[in-house]
C-alpha cells in the first residue's frame, strides 16, 4: 500500500483527476487483491457503516428506508435494499457503484486504489491537504426515523517516517450529528484494525506528520475536517505552513505530542464555543516553553460554534 497518502472517496473524484479512467486495473487482479476484504471495502470505499453489515435488517444507508437494507452475502460483499438496490447487487463492486453512483470502471478504480494498486498509473500522489470525501446524499429524515447518513469522511494519519498509522472514519448525519471511529494500522496484517480497544497503546502523532517535522510554523485546528479545509487554502498561498491537528476530539491533549512542537511558531485556531476555547487554552498551555511562540486566534464576535472553516467559507464567498 502506498505510504503517506490520504485516501478519501468521492463520487466526483473523476472530476478531480482527468486521467482517472485511463490505465484501468484488471478485474481479476482487483478481485484477487480484494479477497477476504469485502467487508472492509463496503465500509471504507462504499461508505457503509460496519453496524449495518451484520446480516440483519437495518435502515438503508442511501434511501433511509426503515428495515429495508441488509448484507446478503458476506463472501461476495453483496448487499440488498428492497427499495433502491434490488437488482445487480451480487458483490462489493456493485455496492460501490450503487453507493457512490459511479460506473463499473470507476468503482473498480476506487477499489483498486484503496487496495494500493494505484490504477491511474504514473506517480500521482494525493497529499493530506487534498481531501477527497465520500458523499452519500439523503433527503431530510422523517420523524421518529434514525437520522440518515449524509457522508462518510476517511482521514488517514501517517507517522513521522511516512508509514500508515491511524484511520479516522467520520460519519455525518442529516440532523447535524456526527460519529468518529478511529482504527489502527497493523503492519503485520497490512490492514486497519477496528473495534473496541483497537487504539490501546497507539502513540499519538499529528496530522501530516512528515510535513509537521519539517515546518517552522504550525497552524493547529480542532479536528481533521477543519484542518484539511485550511490546508487546501494555505497550499495555494503559504505552502511552507503546516496545518495540523490530532485525532480523538477536544477532550485532552496527549503528552507525547508536545515534543513535536519544539522550536516552532504555533497558531491555534479556537472554535467559538466553551469547549473549543478550553481546548485551545489546553494546547497552548501544554506546548508553551517547548514551542518558539504560541498564539491563539479566536472569533469572539461571531455566532456560537463559529470556526476557521466558517471563516474560510466567508472569505471565499
C-alpha positions in Angstrom: 0.0 0.0 0.0 1.3 3.5 -0.8 2.7 5.3 2.2 2.0 8.9 3.1 -1.3 9.1 1.2 -4.7 10.4 2.4 -7.4 8.4 0.7 -10.9 9.6 0.8 -13.5 8.6 -1.7 -16.0 10.9 -3.5 -18.3 10.4 -6.4 -16.8 13.5 -8.0 -13.3 12.0 -7.8 -13.2 11.6 -11.6 -13.7 15.4 -11.9 -10.5 16.0 -9.8 -8.4 13.6 -11.9 -8.8 13.8 -15.7 -6.8 10.6 -16.2 -9.0 8.7 -13.7 -10.5 6.3 -16.2 -7.2 5.7 -18.0 -5.0 2.7 -17.4 -7.8 0.7 -15.8 -6.9 -2.1 -13.4 -7.6 -5.7 -14.4 -10.9 -7.0 -12.9 -9.4 -10.3 -11.8 -6.4 -8.7 -10.3 -8.6 -6.4 -8.2 -10.8 -9.3 -7.1 -7.8 -11.3 -6.1 -6.4 -8.4 -4.1 -9.8 -7.8 -2.5 -10.3 -11.4 -1.5 -11.1 -11.6 2.3 -11.5 -7.8 2.4 -15.1 -7.5 1.1 -16.5 -6.1 4.4 -13.6 -3.6 4.6 -14.3 -2.3 1.1 -18.0 -2.0 1.8 -17.1 0.2 4.8 -14.3 2.3 3.5 -15.0 2.6 -0.2 -18.8 2.3 -0.4 -19.2 4.1 3.0 -21.5 1.6 4.6 -21.3 1.6 8.4 -20.0 -1.7 9.9 -23.0 -1.9 12.1 -25.2 -2.3 9.0 -23.2 -5.3 7.8 -24.3 -8.0 10.3 -26.8 -9.6 8.0 -29.8 -8.2 9.9 -32.3 -5.7 8.7 -31.4 -2.1 9.0 -32.4 1.3 7.6 -30.9 1.8 4.2 -27.7 3.9 4.3 -28.7 5.5 1.0 -32.5 5.9 0.8 -33.0 5.7 4.6 -36.0 3.4 4.5 -36.6 1.5 7.7 -35.7 -2.2 7.9 -35.1 -2.5 4.2 -31.4 -3.0 3.9 -29.1 -5.9 4.8 -26.0 -7.8 3.9 -27.0 -10.8 1.9 -23.6 -12.5 1.2 -20.6 -11.8 3.3 -18.4 -13.8 1.0 -19.1 -11.7 -2.1 -19.9 -8.4 -0.3 -23.5 -8.4 -1.7 -25.9 -6.1 -0.1 -29.7 -5.5 -0.6 -32.2 -2.8 -0.2 -35.8 -3.7 -1.2 -36.4 -0.1 -2.3 -33.3 1.2 -4.1 -30.9 -1.8 -4.6 -32.8 -4.9 -5.6 -31.0 -5.8 -8.8 -27.4 -6.2 -9.9 -26.3 -6.3 -6.3 -24.3 -9.5 -6.2 -21.0 -8.2 -4.8 -19.0 -5.3 -3.3 -18.2 -3.8 -6.8 -21.9 -3.4 -7.4 -22.3 -1.9 -3.9 -19.7 0.7 -4.6 -21.4 1.6 -7.9 -24.7 2.0 -6.1 -23.5 3.9 -3.1 -21.1 6.2 -4.9 -23.2 6.5 -8.1 -20.3 5.6 -10.4 -19.8 3.3 -13.3 -18.3 -0.2 -13.1 -14.8 1.0 -14.2 -14.9 3.9 -11.8 -15.9 1.7 -9.0 -13.1 -0.7 -9.9 -10.6 2.1 -9.8 -11.8 3.3 -6.4 -11.4 -0.2 -5.0 -8.0 -0.7 -6.7 -6.7 2.5 -5.3 -7.9 1.7 -1.8 -6.1 -1.6 -2.1 -2.9 0.2 -3.0 -2.9 -0.9 -6.7 -2.6 2.7 -8.0 -4.9 2.2 -11.0 -4.2 5.6 -12.6 -0.6 4.9 -13.1 2.3 7.3 -13.0 3.4 9.0 -9.8 0.1 10.6 -8.8 0.2 11.4 -5.1 -2.8 12.7 -3.1 -1.4 14.6 -0.1 -3.2 15.1 3.2 -4.1 18.6 2.0 -6.0 17.3 -1.0 -9.1 15.8 0.6 -11.5 13.7 -1.4 -14.5 12.5 0.5 -17.3 10.0 0.1 -20.6 11.7 -0.3 -23.9 9.9 0.1 -26.8 12.4 -0.2 -30.1 11.7 1.5 -33.3 13.7 1.9 -34.3 15.2 5.3 -35.1 12.3 7.7 -38.7 11.7 8.7 -39.9 12.0 12.3 -39.0 9.0 14.5 -36.6 7.6 11.9 -32.9 7.2 12.6 -31.0 10.1 11.0 -29.8 9.3 7.5 -26.1 9.2 6.7 -25.1 12.2 4.6 -21.5 11.5 4.1 -18.6 9.4 5.3 -15.1 11.0 5.5 -11.9 9.0 5.9 -8.8 10.7 7.3 -5.6 8.7 7.2 -2.8 9.7 9.6 0.8 8.8 8.8 3.7 8.8 11.2 6.9 10.7 11.1 8.6 8.3 8.7 5.7 8.2 6.3 4.1 4.9 7.3 0.3 4.4 7.8 -0.7 4.9 11.4 -4.4 5.6 12.1 -7.5 5.9 10.1 -10.4 8.1 11.4 -13.8 7.4 9.9 -16.2 10.3 10.4 -19.9 9.7 9.8 -22.1 12.8 9.3 -25.9 12.6 9.6 -28.8 14.7 8.3 -29.7 16.0 11.8 -26.2 17.6 12.2 -24.8 14.9 14.4 -21.5 13.1 13.7 -19.7 10.0 14.9 -15.9 9.4 14.6 -14.3 5.9 14.6 -10.5 5.6 14.8 -8.7 2.4 13.8 -5.0 1.5 13.8 -2.8 0.2 11.1 -1.5 -3.3 11.7 1.8 -3.7 9.9 1.8 -7.5 10.1 -1.7 -7.9 8.8 -1.3 -5.0 6.4 -4.8 -3.6 7.2 -6.6 -1.4 9.7 -7.8 -3.0 12.9 -11.1 -1.7 14.2 -13.3 -2.4 17.2 -13.2 -1.9 21.0 -9.7 -1.5 22.4 -8.1 -1.2 18.9 -6.4 2.1 19.9 -4.9 0.9 23.1 -1.2 1.7 23.2 -1.3 3.7 19.9 1.1 6.7 20.2 -0.4 10.0 19.1 1.1 11.7 16.1 -0.1 15.0 14.5 -1.9 15.2 11.1 0.6 15.2 8.2 3.4 14.2 10.5 6.3 14.3 7.9 5.4 17.9 6.8 4.9 18.8 10.5 8.5 17.7 11.3 9.9 20.0 8.5 7.7 23.1 9.1 8.8 26.0 11.2 5.2 27.3 11.5 2.2 25.2 12.5 -1.5 26.2 12.2 -3.3 24.0 14.7 -7.0 23.2 14.4 -9.6 21.2 16.2 -10.4 18.2 14.0 -9.4 16.8 10.6 -12.2 18.4 8.6 -11.2 22.0 9.5 -7.5 21.2 9.2 -7.9 19.9 5.6 -10.1 22.9 4.6 -7.4 25.3 5.9 -4.6 23.2 4.3 -6.3 23.5 0.9 -6.2 27.3 1.1 -2.7 27.6 2.6 -1.3 25.3 0.0 -2.0 28.0 -2.6 -0.7 31.0 -0.5 1.7 29.8 2.2 2.7 26.2 1.4 5.6 26.3 3.9 3.0 26.4 6.8 1.8 23.0 8.0 -1.8 22.8 9.1 -2.4 20.0 11.6 -4.5 18.5 14.4 -4.9 15.3 16.3 -7.5 12.5 16.4 -9.7 11.9 19.4 -11.6 15.2 19.9 -11.0 18.1 22.1 -11.2 16.3 25.5 -7.4 16.1 26.0 -4.0 16.7 24.5 -1.6 13.7 24.7 1.8 14.5 26.3 3.6 12.6 23.5 2.6 15.4 21.1 4.4 18.2 23.0 7.8 17.3 21.7 6.7 17.7 18.1 6.3 21.5 18.7 9.9 22.1 19.7 11.2 25.4 18.3 8.1 26.0 16.1 5.8 29.1 15.8 2.3 27.9 16.5 -1.1 29.5 15.8 -4.0 27.7 17.4 -7.5 28.3 15.9 -10.2 28.1 18.6 -13.7 27.1 17.9 -16.1 29.8 19.2 -17.7 27.8 22.0 -16.8 26.9 25.5 -15.4 23.5 24.6 -13.3 24.9 21.7 -11.9 27.8 23.6 -11.0 25.5 26.5 -9.2 23.1 24.1 -7.2 25.9 22.6 -6.0 27.1 26.0 -5.2 23.5 26.9 -3.0 23.1 23.8 -1.3 26.4 24.4 -0.5 25.6 28.0 0.9 22.2 27.1 3.3 23.5 24.4 4.3 26.8 26.0 8.0 26.5 26.8 8.5 23.9 24.0 7.3 25.9 21.0 9.1 29.0 20.0 5.9 31.0 20.1 2.2 30.3 20.7 -0.8 32.4 19.6 -4.5 31.7 19.9 -6.8 33.0 17.2 -10.5 33.2 18.3 -13.7 34.6 16.8 -15.3 36.5 19.7 -17.8 38.5 17.7 -19.1 35.6 15.7 -22.1 33.2 16.2 -21.8 30.2 18.6 -19.7 27.4 17.2 -18.1 29.6 14.5 -14.7 28.2 13.5 -11.9 28.6 11.0 -13.8 26.6 8.4 -16.7 29.1 8.6 -14.3 32.0 8.2 -12.8 30.3 5.1 -16.2 30.0 3.5 -16.9 33.7 4.1 -13.6 34.7 2.6 -14.2 32.6 -0.4 -17.8 33.9 -0.9 
